[in-house]
Amino acid sequence: MALSRETGQTQALTSEDLHLQLRSQKPRRLVVFAIDTSDSMGDGPMTRMSAALGAIAALAARAYLNREQVCLITFRDRHAQLVVPPTDSVMRIRQQLDRLPVGGATPLAAGLRKAGQVIAQAKRKDPALEPLLVLISDGEATMALHPGADPAQEALDFARQLGREMVPALVIDTMPGHLPRSFMPQLAKALGTDCQHIANLQARQILQLIETTQTALSS
């Protein structure tokens, strides 16, 4: 009820009399890069890392305005490593340019497991978080997590788990086009997404794919 200034009597309020001011805030995003730095494709690791780090630095540069953080995971030899935890600091990204080892076998399963752990931890801190996994590899799974296990099957199992958890993913296959295709398309299918095949990877291509994927997820 409200008091009318004209009549001095109370009148019932209607929905047209009520105005609610809402402030919408963009949800926080986290882009988790999982990069293959094994030596299975010659100079492939350096090409992948150069392109990925360029894309990560560009994302971090605009992270404050976009409420976006980036994270870098590399996998090689027998392990996956969280090189840069979720951050919006360009400096923390650039400090890694000259200190990332490459070479060894390809533990794809370890990379996917580590990515899943990072995303789960970030979601616990912020349930409204919108994550995006960016997996970049030539698909040569050659190192299993458990002795005697099939490396490719292990990777598929972790990919299916992330798919069941509805983790959005962007899968980039860097296998040279003249060689037999890797099983990256199978990983992408297990994750519930498509596989993008780019043999000569560049930072701007990664950025374009990320923007396209995020736009599709938001629509």
C-alpha positions in Angstrom: 0.0 0.0 0.0 1.1 3.6 -0.7 -0.1 7.0 0.4 -1.4 9.2 -2.5 -0.2 12.8 -2.4 -3.2 14.0 -4.3 -6.0 12.3 -2.2 -4.3 11.6 1.0 -5.6 8.0 0.8 -3.8 4.8 0.6 -3.7 3.0 -2.7 -2.7 -0.6 -3.7 0.6 -0.9 -5.5 0.7 -2.6 -8.9 3.6 -4.3 -10.7 4.0 -1.2 -12.8 4.8 0.8 -9.7 7.7 -1.3 -8.8 11.2 -0.8 -10.3 14.1 -3.1 -9.4 17.6 -2.1 -10.4 19.7 -5.1 -11.3 23.5 -5.1 -11.8 24.7 -8.0 -13.9 28.3 -9.2 -13.5 30.1 -11.4 -16.0 30.9 -14.8 -14.6 34.6 -15.5 -14.0 36.3 -17.5 -16.7 39.3 -19.8 -16.5 41.1 -21.0 -19.6 43.3 -24.1 -18.8 46.0 -24.8 -21.3 47.3 -28.4 -21.3 50.2 -28.4 -23.7 52.2 -31.4 -25.0 55.9 -30.7 -24.7 57.2 -34.1 -25.6 59.6 -34.6 -28.5 57.4 -37.0 -30.6 57.2 -34.5 -33.5 60.7 -33.0 -33.9 60.4 -29.3 -33.3 56.7 -29.6 -32.5 57.1 -28.9 -28.8 58.7 -25.5 -29.4 56.2 -24.6 -32.0 53.3 -25.6 -29.7 54.8 -23.7 -26.7 55.6 -20.6 -28.7 52.0 -20.4 -30.0 50.4 -21.3 -26.7 52.4 -18.9 -24.6 51.6 -16.1 -27.1 47.9 -16.8 -26.8 48.1 -17.1 -23.0 49.9 -13.8 -22.7 47.3 -12.1 -24.9 44.5 -13.5 -22.8 46.2 -12.5 -19.6 46.7 -8.9 -20.9 42.9 -8.5 -21.2 42.1 -10.7 -18.2 41.2 -7.9 -15.8 38.5 -6.4 -17.9 37.1 -9.8 -19.0 37.2 -11.4 -15.5 39.3 -14.1 -17.0 42.2 -16.2 -15.7 44.6 -18.5 -17.5 46.5 -21.5 -16.4 49.3 -23.5 -18.0 49.9 -27.2 -17.7 52.6 -29.0 -19.6 53.0 -32.8 -20.0 56.1 -34.6 -21.1 58.2 -37.7 -20.2 56.3 -39.3 -17.3 54.5 -36.4 -15.7 52.2 -33.4 -16.1 53.3 -30.2 -14.4 51.2 -27.2 -13.3 53.6 -24.5 -14.6 51.4 -21.5 -14.0 48.4 -21.8 -11.6 45.3 -19.8 -12.5 46.4 -16.2 -12.8 45.7 -12.9 -14.7 49.3 -11.8 -14.5 51.1 -11.3 -17.8 54.4 -11.3 -16.0 53.9 -14.7 -14.5 53.3 -16.1 -17.9 56.2 -14.4 -19.6 58.6 -15.6 -16.9 58.1 -19.2 -18.2 59.2 -18.5 -21.7 62.8 -19.7 -21.3 62.4 -22.3 -18.6 60.1 -24.9 -20.0 61.9 -28.2 -20.7 60.8 -30.3 -23.7 61.4 -33.8 -24.8 60.7 -37.3 -23.7 57.6 -39.4 -24.0 54.0 -38.2 -24.2 51.9 -38.8 -21.0 48.5 -37.6 -22.4 46.6 -39.2 -19.6 48.7 -37.3 -17.0 47.9 -34.0 -18.8 44.2 -34.6 -18.8 44.2 -35.8 -15.2 46.1 -32.7 -14.0 43.7 -30.4 -16.0 40.7 -32.1 -14.4 42.2 -31.6 -10.9 42.9 -27.9 -11.5 39.4 -27.3 -12.9 37.8 -29.2 -10.0 39.7 -27.2 -7.4 38.9 -23.9 -9.1 35.2 -24.8 -9.3 35.2 -25.6 -5.6 36.4 -22.1 -4.9 33.9 -20.5 -7.3 31.0 -22.7 -8.3 29.9 -20.1 -10.9 33.3 -20.4 -12.7 33.2 -21.0 -16.4 36.2 -23.2 -17.3 37.6 -24.0 -20.8 40.2 -26.8 -21.3 42.5 -26.1 -24.3 44.3 -29.3 -25.1 47.1 -29.0 -27.6 49.0 -32.1 -28.7 49.9 -34.3 -31.7 48.1 -37.2 -30.1 51.1 -39.5 -29.7 50.2 -41.1 -26.3 53.3 -43.1 -25.4 53.5 -43.0 -21.6 50.9 -44.6 -19.3 50.2 -43.5 -15.7 50.1 -47.1 -14.5 52.6 -49.8 -15.4 51.4 -52.1 -18.1 48.4 -49.9 -19.0 47.6 -48.8 -22.5 48.6 -45.0 -22.7 45.9 -44.2 -25.3 43.1 -46.0 -23.4 44.1 -44.2 -20.2 43.9 -40.9 -22.0 40.5 -41.8 -23.4 39.2 -42.8 -20.0 40.2 -39.4 -18.5 38.7 -37.6 -21.5 35.4 -39.5 -21.0 35.4 -38.5 -17.3 35.8 -34.8 -18.1 33.1 -35.2 -20.7 30.7 -36.7 -18.2 31.5 -33.7 -15.9 30.5 -31.4 -18.8 33.9 -29.6 -18.9 34.0 -27.5 -22.0 37.0 -28.3 -24.2 38.9 -27.1 -27.2 41.1 -29.8 -28.8 43.8 -28.8 -31.2 45.6 -31.5 -33.1 49.1 -30.4 -34.3 50.0 -33.6 -36.1 51.6 -32.7 -39.5 49.1 -33.3 -42.3 51.3 -35.7 -44.3 51.6 -38.2 -41.4 48.9 -40.7 -40.3 46.3 -38.9 -38.1 46.6 -39.2 -34.4 43.8 -40.3 -32.1 43.1 -36.7 -31.1 39.7 -36.8 -32.8 38.8 -39.7 -30.5 39.9 -37.7 -27.5 37.8 -34.8 -28.7 34.7 -37.0 -29.1 35.2 -38.4 -25.6 35.4 -34.8 -24.3 32.2 -34.0 -26.2 33.7 -31.6 -28.7 35.2 -31.4 -32.2 38.9 -31.7 -33.1 40.7 -28.8 -34.8 43.6 -29.9 -36.9 46.3 -27.2 -37.3 49.7 -28.4 -38.3 51.4 -24.9 -38.3 50.0 -23.5 -35.1 50.0 -19.8 -34.3 48.9 -17.8 -31.3 46.2 -15.9 -33.3 44.6 -19.1 -34.4 44.4 -20.3 -30.8 42.8 -17.0 -29.7 40.3 -17.1 -32.5 39.2 -20.7 -31.6 39.0 -19.8 -27.9 36.8 -16.7 -28.7 34.6 -18.8 -31.0 34.2 -21.5 -28.4 33.4 -19.1 -25.5 30.9 -17.3 -27.6 29.2 -20.6 -28.5 29.1 -21.6 -24.8 27.6 -18.3 -23.8 24.8 -18.4 -26.4 
